[in-house]
């Protein structure tokens, strides 16, 4: 085999390794940090996709590389984490398209990392707020404002719901700045001399959250809170209407939209052409080894606080995957 063929093999190997890492972080990062009871864990899980897009953009800035990876990861995400809602795939698509656009430019790597992280996380926050507004409606916002004014007073705040939404988006902005700064330093990391032949460990119990989705439980809690707020503020007619409206949207989401989306995803995966199906299967077969690697780096700094642990987790993975470019 000549040198060019060898370089091509290394190129493809690294490309699919990063795709496998992306699939693992999408499917299992929530289970990995579940035991730490970290607040806004969804925000941290979303940073995994941005991290992998950055790795792909650094190694494979050519046209279409990130979008091709997204298609494979979306299929693997569906197989690994079928409970994920359609909005998760929408955010994933937005991040991938944005990453492809940014890393196709000649801008500095630091600027591209910051733009990707900030825009992606802020978009994710806006998307979640739109879903909440779509399901619960403006009546919930008004009832919440009235309830807060009744409980703690106005304090010259015209809208508590608007204040919470602004704070929520500011949190995404701050995390985006932190993540962009962290990712932009990946180029300065020298590859650590980790043994690639890490002894296989039983990772399933630690990394995968096999508990049934708690969406129904939290939806019930939220609905109960809404009933309390509505009953305390509104008259009976408005209270019944808003609770009925919210219940209809929640039931429609779980029993119509999500099952229909899963059905369409299943049809799409089954009808994928042979090359794409083989790529998905190859990535799925590589998941156990990648889980071992991820667990190794996650446990490496288990004695640190969770925010330091997450930062070093990304640094270690970045140091492992970033080597001299061929």
C-alpha positions as CSV (number, residue, x, y, z in Angstrom):
1,X,0.0,0.0,0.0
2,X,1.5,3.4,-1.0
3,X,1.8,6.4,1.2
4,X,-1.3,8.1,-0.3
5,X,-3.5,5.2,0.5
6,X,-2.1,5.0,4.0
7,X,-2.9,8.7,4.5
8,X,-6.4,8.2,3.2
9,X,-7.0,5.4,5.6
10,X,-5.8,7.5,8.5
11,X,-8.0,10.4,7.3
12,X,-11.1,8.2,7.1
13,X,-10.3,6.5,10.5
14,X,-10.1,9.9,12.3
15,X,-13.2,11.2,10.6
16,X,-15.4,8.2,11.7
17,X,-13.8,8.2,15.1
18,X,-15.0,11.8,15.7
19,X,-18.4,10.9,14.3
20,X,-18.6,8.0,16.7
21,X,-17.6,10.3,19.6
22,X,-20.4,12.7,18.5
23,X,-22.9,9.9,18.5
24,X,-21.8,8.7,22.0
25,X,-22.0,12.2,23.5
26,X,-25.4,12.8,21.9
27,X,-26.7,9.5,23.1
28,X,-25.1,9.0,26.5
29,X,-23.7,12.3,27.8
30,X,-26.9,12.9,29.6
31,X,-26.6,9.6,31.4
32,X,-23.0,10.3,32.1
33,X,-23.6,13.5,34.0
34,X,-27.0,12.3,35.4
35,X,-25.4,11.1,38.7
36,X,-23.9,14.5,39.4
37,X,-27.3,16.2,39.5
38,X,-25.9,19.1,37.5
39,X,-28.4,22.0,36.9
40,X,-29.2,22.8,33.3
41,X,-27.7,19.4,32.2
42,X,-29.4,19.8,28.8
43,X,-27.2,22.9,28.2
44,X,-24.1,20.8,28.9
45,X,-25.3,18.0,26.7
46,X,-25.7,20.4,23.9
47,X,-22.1,21.5,24.2
48,X,-21.0,18.0,23.2
49,X,-22.3,18.4,19.7
50,X,-20.5,21.8,19.4
51,X,-17.3,20.2,20.7
52,X,-17.4,17.4,18.0
53,X,-18.3,19.9,15.2
54,X,-15.2,21.9,16.2
55,X,-13.1,18.8,15.9
56,X,-14.5,18.0,12.5
57,X,-14.1,21.6,11.4
58,X,-10.4,21.6,12.5
59,X,-9.5,18.3,10.8
60,X,-12.0,18.3,7.9
61,X,-12.9,21.9,6.8
62,X,-13.8,20.8,3.3
63,X,-17.3,21.3,1.9
64,X,-19.9,18.9,3.2
65,X,-17.8,17.0,5.8
66,X,-19.8,18.2,8.8
67,X,-23.2,17.8,7.1
68,X,-22.4,14.2,6.1
69,X,-21.4,13.6,9.7
70,X,-24.6,15.1,10.9
71,X,-26.7,12.7,8.9
72,X,-24.9,9.7,10.3
73,X,-25.1,11.0,13.9
74,X,-28.8,11.8,13.6
75,X,-29.4,8.1,12.6
76,X,-27.2,6.8,15.4
77,X,-28.9,9.2,17.9
78,X,-32.2,7.8,17.0
79,X,-31.0,4.2,17.6
80,X,-29.1,5.1,20.8
81,X,-31.6,7.5,22.3
82,X,-35.0,7.0,20.7
83,X,-36.8,9.0,23.4
84,X,-35.2,12.2,22.0
85,X,-37.9,14.7,20.8
86,X,-37.9,16.2,17.3
87,X,-36.7,19.5,18.7
88,X,-33.4,17.9,19.6
89,X,-32.8,17.0,16.0
90,X,-33.7,20.5,14.9
91,X,-31.1,22.0,17.2
92,X,-28.6,19.4,16.0
93,X,-29.3,20.3,12.3
94,X,-28.9,24.0,13.1
95,X,-25.6,23.5,14.8
96,X,-24.3,21.3,12.0
97,X,-25.3,23.8,9.2
98,X,-23.8,26.7,11.2
99,X,-20.6,24.7,11.8
100,X,-20.3,23.8,8.1
101,X,-20.8,27.5,7.1
102,X,-18.3,28.8,9.7
103,X,-15.5,26.3,9.1
104,X,-15.8,26.8,5.4
105,X,-14.6,30.4,5.8
106,X,-11.1,31.7,6.2
107,X,-11.8,33.4,9.5
108,X,-9.6,32.6,12.5
109,X,-10.2,29.4,14.4
110,X,-10.8,31.3,17.6
111,X,-13.6,33.4,16.0
112,X,-15.3,30.4,14.5
113,X,-15.3,28.6,17.8
114,X,-16.8,31.5,19.6
115,X,-19.5,32.1,17.0
116,X,-20.4,28.4,16.8
117,X,-20.7,28.0,20.6
118,X,-22.6,31.3,21.3
119,X,-25.0,31.2,18.4
120,X,-25.8,27.5,18.8
121,X,-26.5,27.7,22.5
122,X,-28.5,30.9,22.3
123,X,-30.6,29.4,19.5
124,X,-31.1,26.3,21.6
125,X,-32.4,28.5,24.4
126,X,-34.7,30.4,22.1
127,X,-36.0,27.1,20.7
128,X,-36.9,25.8,24.2
129,X,-38.7,29.1,25.1
130,X,-40.7,29.0,21.9
131,X,-41.8,25.4,22.6
132,X,-42.9,26.4,26.1
133,X,-44.8,29.4,24.7
134,X,-46.4,27.3,22.0
135,X,-47.6,24.6,24.5
136,X,-48.7,26.9,27.4
137,X,-49.6,30.0,25.5
138,X,-49.5,33.7,26.5
139,X,-52.2,33.0,29.2
140,X,-49.6,31.1,31.2
141,X,-47.2,34.0,31.0
142,X,-49.9,36.5,32.2
143,X,-51.1,34.2,35.0
144,X,-47.5,33.6,36.1
145,X,-46.8,37.4,36.2
146,X,-50.0,38.0,38.2
147,X,-49.1,35.1,40.6
148,X,-45.6,36.4,41.2
149,X,-46.9,39.9,41.8
150,X,-49.3,38.5,44.3
151,X,-46.8,36.4,46.1
152,X,-43.7,38.7,46.3
153,X,-44.8,42.0,44.9
154,X,-43.9,43.9,41.7
155,X,-40.6,45.4,42.8
156,X,-41.0,47.7,39.7
157,X,-40.8,44.6,37.5
158,X,-43.5,44.7,34.8
159,X,-43.1,41.1,33.7
160,X,-41.5,38.3,35.7
161,X,-41.9,35.8,32.9
162,X,-39.9,38.1,30.5
163,X,-37.3,38.6,33.2
164,X,-36.8,34.8,33.6
165,X,-36.6,34.4,29.8
166,X,-33.9,37.0,29.5
167,X,-31.9,35.4,32.4
168,X,-32.4,32.0,30.7
169,X,-30.9,33.3,27.5
170,X,-28.1,35.2,29.3
171,X,-27.2,31.9,30.9
172,X,-26.9,30.3,27.4
173,X,-24.8,33.3,26.2
174,X,-22.4,33.0,29.2
175,X,-22.0,29.3,28.7
176,X,-21.5,29.8,25.0
177,X,-18.7,32.3,25.6
178,X,-17.1,29.9,28.1
179,X,-17.4,27.0,25.6
180,X,-16.0,29.0,22.7
181,X,-13.0,30.1,24.8
182,X,-12.5,26.5,25.8
183,X,-12.7,25.1,22.3
184,X,-10.5,27.8,20.8
185,X,-7.7,26.6,23.1
186,X,-7.8,23.1,21.7
187,X,-5.1,24.0,19.1
188,X,-2.7,24.7,21.9
189,X,-3.1,21.2,23.4
190,X,-0.4,18.7,22.8
191,X,-1.6,15.2,22.3
192,X,-1.2,13.3,25.5
193,X,0.5,9.9,25.4
194,X,-2.5,7.9,26.4
195,X,-2.5,4.2,25.8
196,X,-5.1,3.6,23.0
197,X,-5.4,0.0,24.1
198,X,-7.3,0.9,27.3
199,X,-8.5,-2.2,29.0
200,X,-12.2,-2.7,28.1
201,X,-14.4,-1.8,31.1
202,X,-18.0,-2.6,31.7
203,X,-19.4,0.9,31.0
204,X,-23.0,0.3,30.4
205,X,-24.2,0.8,34.0
206,X,-22.2,4.0,34.4
207,X,-22.7,5.8,31.1
208,X,-26.1,4.9,29.9
209,X,-29.1,6.1,31.7
210,X,-31.5,3.2,31.4
211,X,-34.2,4.7,33.5
212,X,-37.4,5.3,31.7
213,X,-37.9,8.9,30.6
214,X,-39.2,11.1,33.3
215,X,-40.9,13.4,30.9
216,X,-44.4,12.2,32.0
217,X,-43.5,12.8,35.6
218,X,-42.2,16.3,35.1
219,X,-45.1,17.1,32.8
220,X,-47.5,16.1,35.6
221,X,-45.6,18.2,38.1
222,X,-45.7,21.2,35.8
223,X,-49.4,20.7,35.0
224,X,-50.1,20.5,38.7
225,X,-48.1,23.8,39.3
226,X,-50.1,25.4,36.4
227,X,-53.4,24.3,38.0
228,X,-52.3,25.9,41.3
229,X,-51.3,29.1,39.7
230,X,-54.3,29.3,37.4
231,X,-56.7,28.4,40.3
232,X,-55.1,31.0,42.5
233,X,-55.3,33.8,40.0
234,X,-57.9,33.2,37.4
235,X,-61.6,32.7,37.5
236,X,-63.1,29.3,36.9
237,X,-63.8,29.7,33.2
238,X,-60.3,30.9,32.3
239,X,-58.7,28.3,34.6
240,X,-60.5,25.4,32.9
241,X,-59.7,26.7,29.5
242,X,-56.0,27.1,30.1
243,X,-55.6,23.8,31.8
244,X,-57.5,22.1,29.0
245,X,-55.4,23.8,26.3
246,X,-52.2,22.8,28.0
247,X,-53.3,19.2,28.5
248,X,-54.3,18.9,24.8
249,X,-50.9,20.1,23.6
250,X,-49.0,17.8,26.0
251,X,-51.0,14.8,25.0
252,X,-50.7,15.7,21.3
253,X,-46.9,16.1,21.7
254,X,-46.4,12.7,23.4
255,X,-49.0,10.6,21.5
256,X,-49.0,12.2,18.0
257,X,-46.0,14.3,17.2
258,X,-43.2,12.2,18.8
259,X,-44.6,8.8,17.6
260,X,-45.0,10.2,14.1
261,X,-41.5,11.6,14.1
262,X,-40.1,8.3,15.3
263,X,-42.0,6.4,12.6
264,X,-40.6,8.8,9.9
265,X,-37.1,8.4,11.3
266,X,-37.4,4.6,11.2
267,X,-38.6,4.7,7.6
268,X,-35.7,7.0,6.6
269,X,-33.1,4.7,8.2
270,X,-34.6,1.6,6.6
271,X,-34.7,3.2,3.2
272,X,-31.2,4.7,3.3
273,X,-28.9,3.6,0.5
274,X,-26.4,0.9,1.2
275,X,-23.4,3.1,1.7
276,X,-25.1,5.3,4.3
277,X,-26.6,2.3,6.1
278,X,-23.1,0.7,6.2
279,X,-21.6,3.9,7.6
280,X,-24.3,4.0,10.4
281,X,-23.7,0.3,11.2
282,X,-19.9,0.8,11.3
283,X,-20.3,3.7,13.7
284,X,-22.7,1.7,15.9
285,X,-20.2,-1.1,16.1
286,X,-17.5,1.3,17.2
287,X,-19.7,2.8,20.0
288,X,-18.5,0.3,22.8
289,X,-14.8,1.2,22.3
290,X,-15.6,4.9,22.2
291,X,-17.6,4.5,25.4
292,X,-14.5,3.0,27.1
293,X,-12.4,6.0,26.0
294,X,-15.0,8.5,27.1
295,X,-15.3,6.8,30.5
296,X,-11.6,6.8,30.9
297,X,-11.3,10.6,30.4
298,X,-14.4,11.2,32.5
299,X,-13.1,9.2,35.5
300,X,-9.6,10.7,35.1
301,X,-10.5,13.8,37.1
302,X,-13.3,12.4,39.3
303,X,-11.9,14.1,42.4
304,X,-12.5,17.6,41.0
305,X,-15.6,19.8,41.1
306,X,-18.1,19.1,38.3
307,X,-17.4,22.3,36.3
308,X,-13.6,21.7,36.4
309,X,-14.2,18.1,35.6
310,X,-16.2,18.9,32.5
311,X,-13.6,21.4,31.2
312,X,-10.8,19.0,31.6
313,X,-12.9,16.3,30.1
314,X,-13.1,18.3,26.9
315,X,-9.4,19.2,27.1
316,X,-8.4,15.6,27.4
317,X,-10.7,14.5,24.5
318,X,-9.4,17.3,22.4
319,X,-5.8,16.4,23.2
320,X,-6.5,12.8,22.2
321,X,-8.1,13.6,18.9
322,X,-5.9,16.6,17.8
323,X,-2.6,15.6,16.4
324,X,-0.5,16.8,13.5
325,X,-2.7,17.3,10.5
326,X,-1.8,15.1,7.5
